[in-house]
């Protein structure tokens, strides 16, 4: 695509998301579909939930458009998109009626098993047999889409994280202009545009929330994008770009699991939630995560010679600094802690 074509492509999805989210917001208000505050919430007033009714259809259309543009006729790709649509419908039912965890996980596993055939080649680059590679990818993919859902707890956070991952994939395709990354770069740009359009409504104070109908399909599609990136050889960027979400969600849920708590239940123990409890605003926390993700995008381009894993060292440092800032930086107006 030319620069003009890229601008039109991204602009259409940015404006389309803005307008469709506005229409969905009016619908949610009219139907009084609200997320009511409780002791586990990070918001204080009833807020419409279901912004994914705008984001998920546009996400599927965008990815499908890139498939068509690139001439991808692989039925497995379209099966992956169909699975994303089914997950969106299931998640909307969960938003409205609280489905049991068993039903949710069973459907997620089925969707991921369908989607895994849309990944070109082994994700682990032949380190394990192909059958084991597929099993590990299924488990990791289910975990990834759920952590995306778990982490969607304050205004702007998932829009920032998803948009940053999309931006990172696009920049990688732009600066490492290899044919195998081009279509993934366009999808990354589309994700960035859709998330930017949604953040106009979801930035603090949020007019509406994404809901499971948005966060689950979004985590599913981004999971495919990252695994596909790894399968095409860029496994280190695929690991680094989502590293803040991976670290926060994994560490927190392991800690809760060791305490024998129900890890699928809502809570307020993630690092970003601790930051808001210390009187950081949602906008401040989401802005810190944005800065962290920009640093992570830069890190994937660091020259490291024959040892690409060395990039993990600065990535770990950056994520660690973000977590330290959330837990320790003094907050203006917050009560001081006793020394």
N, C-alpha and C positions, 0 to 999 in steps of 0.2 A: 504494500500500500504506500502511496505517496503521503507526504506530510498533510496535504489537504484532505485526503481520504481518511487519515487517522483522526484529524480534527473533527471531521463530520461524524465519523463513527463514534468517537467518545462523546462529542457534543450531543448527539441524538440520545444516547443512553443517559447522560447526565440530566438533560432537560426532561426526558421521558420519565426518569425516576422521580424528579421533583414533582411533576404534575400528577403522576399516578399515585405517589405517596400522599399528596394533598387530597386526592379523591378518596383514597382509602381512609384517611384521617376523618373526613366528613362522614363516611359510612360508619366507622367505629364509634364516633360520637353519637350519631343518630341511633345506633343500636345499643348504645351504652355498654360496649364491650371494653371494660376497663380493668386495669391491673390495680387492685386495691392494696394499699400499704399494709404491711404487717411487721412483726418484730424482726423478720429476716430481710426486709426490703431495704433498698438504698434510696427510695423516694418517699416523699411525705404526703403527696396528694394523688388521688385517683388519676391514672393516666391511661389513655387508649393503648391497647396492646394488639398487635397484628400487622405492623408495618411490613412484615414479610409477604403479605398479600400483594404488595407492589414489587418488592425486591425479587422474590423468587421467580415469578413469571418472566421478568425482564432478564434475570440472570440466565434462565434456560434459553430464552430467545437469543440472547447475545452469544452464548456458547454455540448454539445451533447455527447461527449466522456465520461464525468463524469456521465451523465444520464445512458448511456449504461453500464458503469462499475458497477454502483450501482444497476442495474436491474430495473431502474425506467421506467415503461411502461405507466405512466399516460399521456393520450393524451393531457391534459391541459399543461403539461410541454413542449411538442413539439409544441403546439400551441403558447406558449410564444416565443419560438425560431423562429418560422415562422413569428411572428409579428415583431421580431427584424430584420429579413431579409427584410421584407417589409418596415420598417422604414428606413433601410439603403438605399434601392433603392429610396425611396421618398426623403431622405435627399441629395442623390447624384443629383437628379433632382433640388433640391433647391440650391445646391452649384453651379449648372451650369446655372440655369434659374430664380432664385429668385421667388419661389412660394409665393402665397399670405398667410398671417398669418392664414386666415380662413381655407384654405386647410390643412396647416400644423397641426393646432390644432385639426381639425376634425379627421384626420388620427391618430394623437397621442392618442386621446381619444379612438378611436376604438381599437388601439393596446393595450392600457392599460386595457380596458374592457376585451379583450381576455386574457391578461396576468394575471389578478387578480384571475382567476380560477386556476392558477398554484401555488397559495399560500396556504399552509396547515393551515387551521384554522384561527381564528380571530387574526389580528395583534395587536389590542388593548386589548388582553387578556380578553375578555368578559366584558369590562367596558361599552360597548354600544351594542345594538342589532346587529346581524350579518349583516343585510341589511345596517345599518348605518355604520358599520365598513367597508364594501365594498365600499360604496360611498366615505367615507373619504380617503380610500386608493387610489381610482382612482384619486381623486383630488390631493392628495399629490404626487402620482407617476408622473402625468403629470407635476406638478411643478418641481419635482426633475430632470426629464430628460431635462427639459428646462433650469434649472439653471446650469446643467452640460454643456449645450451648451453655455449659456451666459458667463460662467466663462472661457471658452477656449480662452483666449485673449493674452497670452504671451508664449514664448518658454518654454516647459517643464511642464507647470502648470497642465494640465489635466493628463499627464502621471504620474506625481508625486502624484496627488490626487487619481486617480484610483488605482495606484499601492499600495498606502498606505492603502486604504480601503481593497484591496485584501489581503495585508500582515496582516492587523488586524484580518480579518476573519480567515485566516490560523492559525495565532498564537493562536487565541481563541480556534479553533478546536484542536490544538496541546496540549495546556496546560489545557484545560478542556475536556479531551477525552471522551465525551459522544457520543453515537452512532448517535444521531439526528443531530450532527454538522459535521460529518465526510465528507459527500459529499459536503457541503458548504465550508469546509476548502480546499478541492481540487480545487474547483472553484476559491476560493480566491487566491490560489497559482498560478493557471493558469493565472488569471488576472495580478498578479504581474509579471509573466514571460513575458507576451505579452507586458505589458507597459514598462518593462525594455528593451526589444528588440526595441520598437518604440522610446524610449528616446534616443537611440544611434543616431538616425537621427533628433530628435526633440529638443535635448538640445541646448541651446544657443551657437552660432548662428544656428538656425534651418535650416536644408536643405529642410524641407517641413512641412506643417501644417496638422493637423488631419482633419479639415473640418467638416461640419455637418454630412457627411456620416460616420464619426467615432464617434463624440461626442454624437450624439443623440442615436444611438443604444447602445453605451457604457453606457450612463446614464440610458437607459431603462433596460438593463441587471443588472447593479449595483443596480438599484432601486428594482428589483425583489429579488436580493440577500439579501439586507438589510431588506426588508419587510418579506422575508422568515425567516431570522434570528430572527426577532422580533416575528413572529408567533410561532417559536419554543421555545420561552421563553427568548431569549437574546435581549430584547427590548432596554435596556440601551446601550450596545455596538453598536447596530444598529443606535442609535441616536448620540452617541458620535463620532464615526469614521468619518462621513462626516461633522462634525460640523463647520469646517472653511468655506467650500463652502456654507453651509446652512446659516451661519450668514452673510457672505459678500454679497451673492446674494440677500437674503431676505431683509436685511437692505437697500441696494442700490436701489432695485426696489421699495420698499415702499416709499423711499424718492423721487424717480422719479415720482411715481404715485401720490403722494401728490402734486407735482408740475404740475400735469396733462400733463406729457410728455408721448410720445409713448414708453411704457416700452419694447416693442419687438424690438425696433431699437437699432443698435449698438451705444455704447457710451464709455466714458473713465472715469467713475466715481467709479468703483469698487476700493476697498482699494489697491489691488495689482497693478492696473493701476496707482493710485496716487503715489505708490512707484516708478514705472518706470519713471513717470514724474518728480520725485525728483532726478533723475539720478542714482537710483539703477539699476543694470543690471538685465536682465531677469533671469540669473543664480542665482544672489543673492536672488531675491524674491522667486524663486522656491526652493532654498535651505532653506530659512527661513520656508516655508510652509512644507518642508520635516521634519525639526526639530520639528515643531508644531505637525505634525501628528504622529511622533514617541512618543512624550509625550502623545498624546491622546490614543495611543495603550497601553502605560503603565498604564494610568489612568483606563482603563476598568478592570484592575486586582487589583485595590486598595481594600483592605478589608474594607467594610462599614457596616458590621453587617446586621441588618434587614431593612436598609434604602438605597437601591441601588441608589436612586435618588441623594444621597449625592455626587456621582461621578460627577454630573453636575457642582458642585462648582469649583473643580480644572479644569475641562474642559473649563468652561467659563473664568476662569483666564488665561489659556494658550492661548485660542483664542484671548482674549482681549490684552494680551501681544504681540501677533503677529501683531494685527492691530495697536497697539501703535508703534511697531517697524517700520512698513511700513509708518506710518504717521509722526513720530517724530525723529527717530534716525538720527544723522548727517551722511551725505553721503560724502565720500572722493571725493574731486574734484568738488562737487556741490556748487553753489553759496550760500553764507550764507544769511539767511533771516534777515531782519531788526528787531531789538529787540523793 
